[in-house]
Amino acid sequence: MLRVAEHFERTDTGRQRRANEDAYFARSPLFVVADGMGGARAGEVASGTAVEVLSTGLGDGPGSAEERLAARVGEANTRIHELSVTDRDRAGMGTTVTAAYVGENDVSIAHVGDSRAYRLRDGDFERLTHDHSLVEEFVRQGKLTPQEADEHPQRSIITRALGPEAEVEVDRVSVRGRPGDVFLLCSDGLTSMVAEARVADVVREARSLQDAGRALVEAANAAGGRDNITVVLFRLEDVDGAGGDHATQPHATVDRSSEDTMLGTDAPTSAEVRAAVAAAPPVPPAEPAAVGGARRLPRPPRGDTGDRGRRGRVRWVGPLVVVLVLLVPILGGAYLATQAVYFLGSDDQGAVAVFQGLPYRLPAGVDLYRTEYVTGLSLDQLSARQRGQLLDHKLRSHDDARDLARQLELGQLSTR
Ligand code: MN
């Protein structure tokens, strides 16, 4: 019968981000890493909520440990999604999650997003999860080599997360555990900065899990530390093995290092999460387009505003007033020069573009916007969250709009 001999976990803000939106949970037999995303600290709420839901354990419902673990991940998705649609500041927030549960003979893993699970066994370092990321899909389709994917500017764009949609597909797998196996769960702040082969060497050569964990975080920071870095490591042993304890003890209660157990220090406590929920104003749910993964975002309106929701119309009152004020210069034919507002949207070819002006077309067919800059990205390359947050036609300054477009092109906008 398996149990966890020791574990070590660490999270680090990295060198570039101001906040740490990663969260983790480590209490034998359950280990979790979550990497949150979303503006205004919503990422912290998302990853903290995932960890909070999972920290309650698997319960004793029906089904295998793997099924119950995946069901918990599904519950976490529901919770995060509900929070995101009842609070406008949190619209589109999301998180990855990679969770591992050590059972009697197997280690079950449930995962969504691009945080990973690895196993080191007899010197072989094996990845147990498939990233739900744009580049990994390209690799599967043969459009990119794994090497190219590692260096791709869009490598942190994920295609699946907890939160953006009401339902999520959870990947799950169980692997036979063996005494001596070392498992690593990590956020992409590690794997986007440090090549997998190097991660393998560090874990293989470390004298202890603690050395391995510290060295991994150091390596990610030495490589630039562009993202939050979280590592959770645990090693298996046999209950009847070197430890000499009796097999009659249930494995869930014989974690020798339980005193190290803690929630990630940067994860919000459940009280904080609850307080945040309580403080949320009762606003109507966001438009489906803001959270739907498959739906394309509205393009700059082309005269047809019939399908706009209530919220959409309310949002247009401001610009409409400006439209009226602008009518005089428009008639003079010089309105573009006076338009100091910009917005992000998509052009007729489905490319993400920066538009100058107002996202509005006058009844006479006069567009109040013009394409200022077309990025090399198509809408499909953006995550649901990015589409929801960036292409909402919010009016921005020129620098702000161009900067966002540039960061998108460089793949720097995951803010996870
Ligand atoms: Mn990350």
Boltz pocket constraint, residues with backbone or C-beta under 6 A from the ligand:
constraints:
  - pocket:
      binder: B
      contacts: [[A, 35], [A, 36], [A, 187], [A, 188], [A, 189], [A, 227], [A, 228], [A, 416]]
      max_distance: 6.0
